[in-house]
Amino acid sequence: MVAAINQALKQEMSKDKSVVLLGEDVGVDGGVFRVTDGLIKEFGAERVIDTPLAEAGIVGASIGMAVNGLKPVPEIQFDGFTYQAFHHIKQHMARFSQRSSGTFHLPMVLRAPCGGGVRALEHHSESPEAFFVHSQGIKVVMPSGPYDAKGLLLSAIRDPDPVIFLEPKKCYRSFKEEVPEEEYTIPLGEANIKREGKDVTIVTWGAMTRVCLEAAEKLKEENVDVEIIDLRTIWPLDTEKVIESVKKTGRAVIVHEATRAGGMGGEIAARIQEKCLYNIEAPILRVTGFDVPYPQFALEDYFMPDVFRVVKYVRRVMSN
């Protein structure tokens, strides 16, 4: 995924001179995960800008750039530090188009590594997608692999309105996929059926997609045929594809890494309940992180949903 995102940024910066990058260590060091490695040598320090350690300044400056004709792609070094800029995200980035009655747009993409799985320190492993969904006016994207990451990022940069692009750091280097060299886009707001099945629907996104795919293979041995929907774009939500799948299977399990209370799983479950009341054959279940602060890395594996927990919950819905 690191290479796919780097390639997307390089291709779009070559094509569109209004695209600029900024953030802590994105230039000389190429970012803490080396996502922007080599871009400062190709495009120079005026377009790949190393900033002070000041998240509010990074986002605030990006909003100003976007208003004045640039397409900034700011990076927040870890998702847990987006909160230091939340006033800009919520009060300005999300509201600018509405405040100006559509006269102004903010073509900016706020990138941030998210989630756990790499034994990071405190404040480095958050899953804050629900915060940003509540900041209406922003599209929220979380790819699950390299192919989707490139296509979604190109679409996000070309979108006239603000996008928050969350990159699961567990996916950065843990596996590879074939990614075309040429440009391609994946529309924002369209979920992807990663695996077709007839017995139960799993709705998921980000790093949990691969966990669910592994769980589906184990359940296959028990003759349970799992359909997996990777949302890709968390907001706007592709409700239609989710509902279509649940009407077919009659059962639903929602899997996400963020804590359960106030998480997107509850919203998705409510929409399924509203649209599929006469189709569902078992309670809608959620497999999530626990309602505690994200633990230190020694306890990380106990917090994050794993294959065992997903299989357990699917068995439960299948028993009804």
C-alpha positions in Angstrom: 0.0 0.0 0.0 2.9 2.4 0.7 4.1 2.1 -2.9 0.6 2.4 -4.3 -0.1 5.6 -2.5 3.3 7.0 -3.4 2.7 6.2 -7.0 -0.8 7.9 -6.9 0.7 11.0 -5.4 3.5 11.1 -7.9 1.2 10.6 -10.9 -1.3 13.3 -9.8 1.5 15.8 -8.9 3.0 15.3 -12.4 -0.4 15.8 -14.0 -1.7 18.7 -11.9 0.7 21.4 -10.7 -1.8 22.7 -8.2 -1.4 19.5 -6.0 0.9 20.1 -3.1 1.9 18.0 -0.1 2.6 19.2 3.4 3.1 17.7 6.8 5.6 16.7 9.4 8.7 15.0 7.8 6.9 14.4 4.5 9.7 16.0 2.5 13.3 15.2 3.3 12.5 12.0 5.3 9.6 10.9 3.1 7.2 10.5 5.9 7.3 8.4 9.0 6.2 5.4 6.9 8.0 6.6 3.8 4.8 7.0 1.9 6.1 10.3 0.3 9.6 9.0 -0.2 11.4 10.7 -3.1 8.7 13.2 -3.9 10.6 16.2 -2.7 13.5 15.4 -5.0 11.2 15.2 -8.0 8.8 18.2 -7.2 10.9 20.4 -4.9 10.4 21.9 -1.5 7.7 24.3 -2.7 5.4 21.5 -3.5 6.5 18.9 -0.8 6.6 21.0 2.3 8.1 20.0 5.6 6.0 21.6 8.4 6.5 22.2 12.1 5.0 19.8 14.5 1.7 21.7 14.5 -1.4 19.8 13.3 -3.7 22.8 13.6 -1.3 24.8 11.5 -1.1 22.0 8.8 -4.8 21.7 8.4 -5.5 25.5 8.7 -2.8 26.3 6.1 -4.3 23.6 3.8 -7.7 25.1 4.1 -6.3 28.5 3.0 -4.4 26.8 0.1 -7.6 25.1 -1.1 -9.6 28.3 -1.0 -7.0 30.0 -3.1 -6.8 27.5 -5.9 -4.4 24.8 -4.8 -5.2 21.1 -4.1 -3.3 20.4 -0.8 -2.8 16.9 0.4 -1.8 17.4 4.1 -0.5 14.4 6.1 -1.2 14.0 9.8 1.6 11.8 11.0 -0.7 9.5 13.0 -4.5 9.5 13.2 -4.4 10.1 17.0 -3.0 13.6 16.3 -5.9 14.7 14.1 -7.6 15.8 17.3 -5.1 18.6 17.7 -6.6 20.0 14.4 -10.2 19.0 15.0 -11.5 22.5 15.3 -10.3 23.3 11.8 -11.7 20.0 10.5 -15.1 20.3 12.1 -15.7 24.0 12.0 -14.0 25.0 8.7 -13.0 22.1 6.5 -16.5 20.4 6.8 -18.6 23.6 6.6 -16.9 25.8 4.1 -19.0 24.8 1.1 -22.3 25.0 3.0 -21.3 28.3 4.6 -20.7 29.8 1.2 -23.9 28.3 -0.3 -21.7 26.2 -2.7 -19.8 29.2 -4.0 -16.5 27.9 -2.6 -15.2 24.4 -2.6 -12.3 22.9 -0.6 -10.4 20.4 -2.9 -8.2 18.9 -0.2 -7.4 15.4 1.0 -6.3 15.0 4.6 -4.2 11.8 4.8 -3.5 9.9 8.1 -2.3 6.4 9.0 -4.9 4.8 11.2 -5.6 1.7 13.3 -3.4 -0.7 15.2 -1.5 -3.8 14.4 2.1 -2.4 14.3 2.8 -2.1 18.1 2.8 1.7 18.0 2.8 4.0 21.1 -0.1 5.7 22.8 -2.2 8.0 20.6 -0.7 6.3 17.5 -3.3 3.5 16.9 -6.7 5.2 16.9 -9.7 4.4 14.6 -11.4 7.8 14.4 -13.6 7.4 11.4 -16.9 8.0 13.3 -15.7 11.4 14.4 -15.3 12.5 10.8 -18.6 11.0 9.7 -20.2 13.3 12.3 -18.4 16.2 10.7 -20.9 16.3 7.9 -19.5 17.9 4.7 -16.5 15.6 4.5 -16.1 12.3 2.6 -14.4 9.6 4.7 -12.4 6.9 2.9 -10.5 3.9 4.2 -8.9 1.5 1.7 -8.2 -2.1 2.5 -5.4 -2.8 0.1 -2.9 -1.3 -2.4 -5.2 -1.5 -5.5 -8.0 0.3 -3.8 -5.7 2.8 -2.1 -4.3 4.1 -5.4 -7.7 4.3 -7.2 -9.5 5.9 -4.2 -6.7 8.4 -3.6 -6.7 9.6 -7.2 -10.5 10.1 -7.0 -10.2 11.9 -3.7 -7.6 14.4 -5.0 -9.8 15.1 -8.0 -12.9 15.6 -5.9 -13.9 19.3 -5.5 -14.8 18.8 -1.8 -12.7 17.7 1.3 -11.9 14.1 1.8 -10.3 12.4 4.9 -8.2 9.5 3.7 -7.4 7.0 6.4 -4.7 4.5 5.7 -4.6 1.4 7.8 -1.0 1.1 8.8 -1.4 -2.7 9.3 -1.9 -2.9 5.5 1.1 -0.7 4.6 3.5 -3.5 4.1 1.9 -6.7 5.3 0.8 -8.0 1.9 1.0 -7.1 -1.8 -1.4 -6.8 -4.7 -1.1 -6.2 -8.4 -1.5 -2.5 -9.1 -1.5 -1.1 -12.6 1.2 1.4 -13.5 -1.3 3.6 -15.4 -3.8 5.9 -13.7 -7.2 4.6 -12.7 -9.9 5.8 -10.3 -12.3 4.1 -8.0 -15.5 6.1 -7.4 -16.0 7.4 -3.9 -19.2 6.2 -2.2 -19.2 2.7 -3.8 -18.7 -0.4 -1.7 -17.0 -3.5 -3.1 -18.2 -7.1 -2.8 -14.9 -8.7 -1.9 -16.4 -12.2 -1.7 -19.7 -13.4 -2.9 -21.8 -15.7 -0.7 -25.3 -16.8 0.2 -25.5 -17.5 3.9 -24.4 -14.4 5.8 -23.2 -10.9 5.0 -20.2 -9.4 6.7 -19.8 -5.6 6.3 -16.4 -4.3 7.1 -13.6 -1.9 6.0 -9.9 -1.1 6.3 -7.6 -3.7 7.9 -10.5 -5.8 9.1 -11.3 -6.7 5.5 -8.4 -9.2 5.3 -9.4 -10.6 8.8 -12.9 -11.2 7.5 -11.6 -12.9 4.3 -9.5 -15.3 6.4 -12.5 -16.0 8.6 -14.6 -16.7 5.5 -12.1 -19.4 4.4 -12.4 -21.1 7.8 -16.2 -20.9 7.8 -16.1 -22.4 4.3 -14.9 -25.7 5.9 -18.1 -25.6 8.0 -20.2 -25.1 4.8 -21.0 -21.5 5.7 -20.9 -19.3 2.6 -19.9 -15.8 3.6 -20.4 -12.6 1.5 -18.0 -9.8 2.4 -18.7 -6.2 1.6 -15.7 -3.8 1.9 -17.3 -0.3 2.3 -14.1 1.5 1.1 -15.9 4.8 1.5 -17.3 5.0 5.0 -19.1 8.3 4.2 -21.2 8.6 2.1 -22.3 5.1 2.9 -23.3 2.7 0.1 -26.4 1.6 1.9 -27.9 0.1 -1.3 -25.2 -2.5 -1.8 -25.4 -3.5 1.9 -29.2 -3.9 1.9 -29.1 -5.8 -1.4 -26.7 -8.3 0.1 -28.5 -8.7 3.4 -31.8 -9.3 1.7 -30.1 -12.1 -0.2 -28.4 -13.8 2.8 -30.8 -12.9 5.6 -28.0 -12.5 8.2 -25.5 -9.7 8.9 -22.4 -9.3 10.9 -20.5 -5.9 11.0 -16.8 -5.9 11.8 -14.8 -2.8 12.6 -11.7 -2.0 14.6 -13.0 1.1 16.3 -14.8 0.9 19.7 -18.4 -0.3 19.6 -20.2 2.6 21.3 -21.0 5.3 18.8 -19.1 3.3 16.1 -20.3 3.1 12.5 -21.4 -0.5 13.1 -24.5 0.8 15.0 -25.4 3.1 12.1 -25.1 0.3 9.6 -27.1 -2.1 11.8 -29.9 0.5 12.1 -30.1 0.9 8.3 -30.3 -2.8 7.9 -33.0 -3.0 10.5 -35.0 -0.3 8.7 -34.8 -1.8 5.3 -34.6 -5.5 5.9 -36.9 -6.1 8.8 -38.8 -8.9 7.0 -35.7 -10.4 5.5 -33.3 -10.9 8.4 -33.4 -14.3 10.1 -31.2 -13.5 13.1 -30.1 -10.6 15.2 -27.5 -8.2 13.6 -24.2 -8.7 15.4 -21.2 -6.4 15.7 -17.5 -7.5 16.1 -15.6 -4.4 17.2 -12.9 -3.0 19.5 -13.8 -2.8 23.1 -15.2 0.4 24.8 -11.9 1.3 26.5 -9.1 3.6 25.5 -6.8 1.9 22.9 -4.5 -0.2 25.0 -0.7 -0.2 25.0 0.9 -2.5 22.5 1.2 -5.5 24.9 -2.6 -5.8 24.9 -3.2 -4.8 21.3 -4.0 -8.3 20.0 -6.7 -8.6 22.6 -8.4 -5.4 21.6 -8.5 -5.8 17.8 -11.1 -8.1 16.3 -9.4 -11.3 15.0 -10.4 -14.3 12.9 -11.4 -16.2 16.0 -13.9 -13.5 17.1 -15.3 -13.1 13.6 -15.9 -16.8 13.2 -17.5 -17.0 16.6 -20.0 -14.3 15.8 -20.9 -15.7 12.4 -21.5 -19.1 14.0 -23.9 -17.3 16.4 -26.0 -15.7 13.7 -26.0 -19.0 11.8 -27.4 -20.8 14.8 -30.6 -18.7 14.8 
